[in-house]
Amino acid sequence: MADSEPILFRRVFGSLRPVTPAAEEWLAALPAHAVRIEAKNIKGNTKRIALYWICLKKACELLSDAVEGTLNRKALHRWLKREEGLAHPIKSKKTGEVIDWDYESIAFENMPEHQRSEFITAALERISRRLGCDVTTLEDEARADFGEAA
């Protein structure tokens, strides 16, 4: 199963408040009439997973001028998986050329918590170096944008 950004909400005074950027986008796309929503638990440390995706959103905003084209959270996530060795190349047997990358070979939900934690730590450190800031600063900025649940 491919990694997908979780749509996370938290309960505040009897209503749901978006925690992740995907939750904000999902909420904005809801129609004006009543909809059915199913709540599901996700594996792993949800606060840490949410912080990861929020930091990716922040990094995309800050790095948008440094790249040609559009840098989105999915593209940045895939680059981080490649850089951290969690995506495997799909190579031509004939030429050895890398045709594409298998990003689904190791999904977040299939990782043990310690491996997911190590990946997130390394990914946030890599993003921070790219931005030229301390990882704590990146995390604090993300928390400021999305509240204490991050």
C-alpha positions in Angstrom: 0.0 0.0 0.0 1.4 3.4 -0.9 2.1 6.0 1.7 -0.6 8.6 1.9 -0.8 11.6 4.0 -3.2 10.9 6.9 -6.3 13.0 7.2 -6.1 13.7 11.0 -8.5 15.8 13.1 -8.6 16.5 16.8 -11.7 17.2 18.9 -12.0 20.7 20.2 -15.1 21.9 22.1 -17.3 19.3 20.4 -16.1 19.9 16.9 -13.3 18.6 14.7 -10.3 20.7 13.9 -7.9 19.7 11.1 -4.4 18.6 12.3 -2.7 17.8 9.0 -2.6 19.8 5.7 -4.5 16.9 4.0 -7.3 17.3 6.6 -7.5 21.0 5.7 -7.7 20.2 2.0 -10.3 17.5 2.6 -12.4 19.7 4.8 -12.4 22.5 2.2 -13.5 20.1 -0.5 -16.5 18.8 1.5 -19.9 19.7 0.1 -22.3 22.0 2.0 -24.7 19.1 2.8 -24.3 16.4 5.4 -21.7 13.7 4.7 -20.9 10.4 6.3 -17.5 10.1 7.9 -15.9 7.0 9.2 -13.2 7.3 11.9 -10.3 4.8 11.8 -7.3 4.4 14.0 -3.9 4.5 12.3 -0.8 2.6 13.3 2.1 4.4 14.9 2.7 7.6 16.7 0.0 9.8 15.2 1.5 13.1 16.6 4.9 12.3 15.0 3.3 11.3 11.7 1.3 14.5 11.6 4.3 16.6 12.5 6.2 14.9 9.6 3.5 15.9 7.1 3.1 19.4 8.5 6.9 19.9 8.2 6.7 18.7 4.6 4.1 21.3 3.9 6.1 24.1 5.5 9.3 22.9 3.6 7.4 23.0 0.3 6.3 26.6 1.0 9.8 27.6 1.8 11.5 25.7 -1.0 9.0 26.6 -3.8 11.3 29.4 -5.1 14.4 27.1 -5.1 13.0 24.5 -7.6 11.6 24.5 -11.1 8.1 23.2 -11.3 5.8 22.5 -8.4 7.2 21.0 -5.2 4.4 19.3 -3.3 4.3 17.1 -0.2 4.1 13.9 -2.1 7.1 14.7 -4.3 9.1 15.8 -1.3 8.1 12.6 0.6 9.2 10.4 -2.3 12.5 12.3 -2.6 13.1 11.7 1.1 12.3 8.0 0.8 14.8 7.7 -2.0 17.5 9.6 -0.2 17.0 7.5 3.0 17.1 4.2 1.1 13.4 3.3 1.5 12.6 3.4 -2.2 14.1 0.8 -4.5 15.1 1.4 -8.1 13.3 -0.4 -10.9 16.1 -1.3 -13.4 16.1 -2.6 -16.9 17.6 -6.0 -17.0 19.0 -5.4 -20.4 20.7 -2.0 -19.9 20.8 -1.5 -16.1 19.1 1.8 -16.5 16.9 3.0 -13.7 13.4 3.2 -15.2 11.5 4.4 -12.1 11.5 3.9 -8.3 9.3 1.6 -6.2 8.1 4.0 -3.5 5.6 1.4 -2.2 8.1 -1.2 -1.3 8.1 0.0 2.3 5.0 1.8 3.5 4.7 3.8 6.7 2.0 1.5 8.1 4.2 -1.6 7.5 7.2 -0.2 9.3 7.9 -1.0 12.9 7.6 2.1 15.1 11.3 2.5 15.7 12.1 2.3 12.0 9.4 4.9 11.2 10.7 7.1 13.9 14.3 6.9 12.6 13.1 7.7 9.1 11.1 10.8 10.3 14.0 12.0 12.3 16.5 11.6 9.4 14.0 13.2 7.0 13.4 16.2 9.1 17.1 16.7 9.6 17.7 16.5 5.9 14.9 19.0 5.2 16.3 21.3 7.9 19.8 21.2 6.3 18.3 22.0 2.9 16.4 25.0 4.5 19.5 26.1 6.4 17.8 25.9 9.8 17.8 23.8 12.9 15.3 20.9 13.0 13.8 22.3 16.2 13.0 25.6 14.4 11.3 23.7 11.6 9.2 21.7 14.1 8.3 24.8 16.1 7.2 26.6 12.9 5.0 23.6 12.0 3.5 23.5 15.4 2.8 27.2 15.2 1.0 26.8 11.9 -1.1 23.8 13.0 -1.4 24.0 16.7 -0.2 21.9 19.6 -1.5 18.6 18.2 1.4 18.5 15.8 
